[in-house]
Amino acid sequence: MNYIKHLNGFFERVSGDGRLTAYHISLYLAVFQLWNLNRFAGKFPVSRTELMILSRIGSVNTYAKCIKELDRWNYIRYFPAANRHCGSEVSCIRFDTGSNTGNSTGNDTASDIGGDTLIKRINRKTGNKSPDQIFQNGERRKINGFNHYHVNNDKDYSEPL
């Protein structure tokens, strides 16, 4: 997957699509960043909170509307979770294939990625919240102490259930 060709294809498609707003573009770029961190996997988990912070969207309704429209307009494939406690998944449609039809969501990145991706710091300003790191050393960080993937590393098996 060629990162630059993909983004050029995306922006070329955006320039001809009058339906998109700044919210759609911002949300797509946040999804693209997570896709990059997941090494351009076919399907990857996303967190609504994380995407809202990265895309600077402050309303859950705006987020839901935009992500569904991006799916309907064939910019991404959105797989909402059947259970609200499980994460949703997203698959990005490739725009580096030469045509803007975007029919592939494959993972052919073995030779294109040089080294680990490191996001140094992403500041966010949403309401009264202070700036916070979302990624730390290229890995997702807990947001507000909540782990969206329900992974607990410090289990004490001697405690009763």
C-alpha positions as CSV (number, residue, x, y, z in Angstrom):
1,M,0.0,0.0,0.0
2,N,1.5,3.3,-1.0
3,Y,0.6,5.9,1.6
4,I,1.1,8.9,-0.6
5,K,-0.8,7.5,-3.6
6,H,-3.6,6.5,-1.3
7,L,-3.9,10.0,0.2
8,N,-3.6,11.6,-3.3
9,G,-6.4,9.3,-4.5
10,F,-8.5,10.2,-1.5
11,F,-8.1,13.9,-1.9
12,E,-8.8,13.7,-5.6
13,R,-12.0,11.9,-4.9
14,V,-12.9,14.4,-2.1
15,S,-12.4,17.3,-4.5
16,G,-15.1,15.9,-6.8
17,D,-17.6,14.9,-4.0
18,G,-19.7,17.8,-2.8
19,R,-21.4,15.8,-0.1
20,L,-18.4,15.7,2.2
21,T,-18.0,18.2,5.0
22,A,-15.0,19.0,7.2
23,Y,-16.3,16.5,9.7
24,H,-16.3,13.7,7.1
25,I,-12.7,14.5,6.0
26,S,-11.4,14.8,9.5
27,L,-13.1,11.5,10.6
28,Y,-11.7,9.7,7.5
29,L,-8.2,11.0,8.3
30,A,-8.5,9.7,11.9
31,V,-9.6,6.3,10.6
32,F,-6.7,6.4,8.1
33,Q,-4.3,7.1,10.9
34,L,-5.6,4.1,12.9
35,W,-5.4,2.0,9.8
36,N,-1.8,3.0,9.4
37,L,-1.1,2.0,13.0
38,N,-2.7,-1.3,12.4
39,R,-0.3,-1.9,9.5
40,F,-3.1,-1.5,6.9
41,A,-5.0,-4.5,8.1
42,G,-8.1,-5.6,6.2
43,K,-10.4,-5.0,9.2
44,F,-9.4,-3.4,12.5
45,P,-11.1,-2.4,15.8
46,V,-12.0,1.2,16.5
47,S,-13.2,3.1,19.5
48,R,-15.8,5.9,19.1
49,T,-14.1,7.9,21.9
50,E,-10.7,7.6,20.2
51,L,-12.0,8.5,16.8
52,M,-13.9,11.5,18.1
53,I,-10.8,12.8,19.9
54,L,-8.6,12.3,16.8
55,S,-11.1,13.9,14.4
56,R,-12.0,16.7,16.8
57,I,-15.7,15.8,16.6
58,G,-17.5,16.8,19.8
59,S,-21.0,15.3,19.2
60,V,-21.8,11.6,19.3
61,N,-24.6,12.3,16.8
62,T,-22.3,14.0,14.3
63,Y,-19.8,11.1,14.7
64,A,-22.5,8.5,14.1
65,K,-23.9,10.4,11.1
66,C,-20.5,10.9,9.5
67,I,-19.2,7.4,9.9
68,K,-22.4,5.9,8.5
69,E,-22.2,8.3,5.5
70,L,-18.6,7.4,4.9
71,D,-19.6,3.8,4.7
72,R,-22.6,4.5,2.5
73,W,-20.5,6.6,0.1
74,N,-17.8,3.9,-0.1
75,Y,-14.9,5.6,1.6
76,I,-14.8,3.0,4.4
77,R,-16.6,-0.2,5.4
78,Y,-18.1,0.2,8.9
79,F,-19.1,-2.9,10.9
80,P,-20.9,-1.7,14.0
81,A,-20.7,-3.9,17.0
82,A,-23.8,-6.0,17.8
83,N,-23.1,-5.4,21.5
84,R,-22.5,-1.9,22.7
85,H,-19.8,-3.1,25.0
86,C,-17.8,-4.6,22.2
87,G,-15.8,-2.4,19.8
88,S,-16.9,-1.7,16.2
89,E,-14.6,-2.5,13.3
90,V,-13.7,-0.6,10.2
91,S,-12.1,-1.5,6.9
92,C,-10.6,1.2,4.6
93,I,-11.2,1.2,0.9
94,R,-8.0,1.7,-1.1
95,F,-7.6,4.7,-3.3
96,D,-4.1,4.0,-4.6
97,T,-5.3,1.5,-7.2
98,G,-5.3,4.0,-10.0
99,S,-9.1,4.4,-10.3
100,N,-11.3,6.0,-7.7
101,T,-13.7,3.1,-7.5
102,G,-11.9,1.9,-4.3
103,N,-12.7,-1.8,-4.6
104,S,-9.9,-3.3,-2.5
105,T,-9.4,-3.5,1.3
106,G,-6.4,-5.9,1.1
107,N,-3.2,-5.9,3.1
108,D,-0.1,-5.9,0.8
109,T,2.2,-3.8,3.0
110,A,5.1,-6.1,3.8
111,S,7.6,-4.2,1.8
112,D,6.1,-0.7,2.0
113,I,6.5,-0.1,5.8
114,G,9.9,0.9,6.9
115,G,10.2,0.7,10.7
116,D,7.7,1.2,13.4
117,T,5.3,4.0,13.4
118,L,5.6,6.4,16.3
119,I,3.1,9.1,17.0
120,K,4.9,11.4,19.3
121,R,2.0,13.4,20.7
122,I,-1.5,14.4,19.7
123,N,-3.0,17.3,21.5
124,R,-6.8,17.6,21.7
125,K,-9.0,20.4,22.9
126,T,-12.5,19.2,23.5
127,G,-14.5,21.3,26.0
128,N,-12.8,21.6,29.3
129,K,-10.6,18.5,29.0
130,S,-6.8,19.0,29.2
131,P,-4.5,17.8,26.4
132,D,-3.7,14.1,26.7
133,Q,-1.7,11.5,24.8
134,I,-3.7,9.0,22.8
135,F,-0.7,7.0,21.6
136,Q,2.4,6.3,23.6
137,N,5.3,4.7,21.8
138,G,3.1,3.7,18.9
139,E,0.6,1.9,21.1
140,R,-2.9,2.9,22.0
141,R,-3.1,4.4,25.5
142,K,-6.1,4.1,27.9
143,I,-8.4,7.1,27.5
144,N,-9.7,8.4,30.9
145,G,-8.4,5.2,32.5
146,F,-10.7,3.1,30.3
147,N,-9.4,0.3,28.1
148,H,-11.7,-0.1,25.2
149,Y,-10.5,-3.5,24.4
150,H,-11.2,-4.9,27.8
151,V,-7.7,-6.2,28.4
152,N,-6.5,-6.4,32.0
153,N,-2.9,-7.2,32.5
154,D,-2.8,-7.1,36.3
155,K,-5.1,-9.9,37.2
156,D,-5.1,-11.4,40.7
157,Y,-6.4,-15.0,40.4
158,S,-6.6,-15.5,44.1
159,E,-9.5,-13.0,44.4
160,P,-13.0,-14.5,44.3
161,L,-15.2,-13.7,41.3
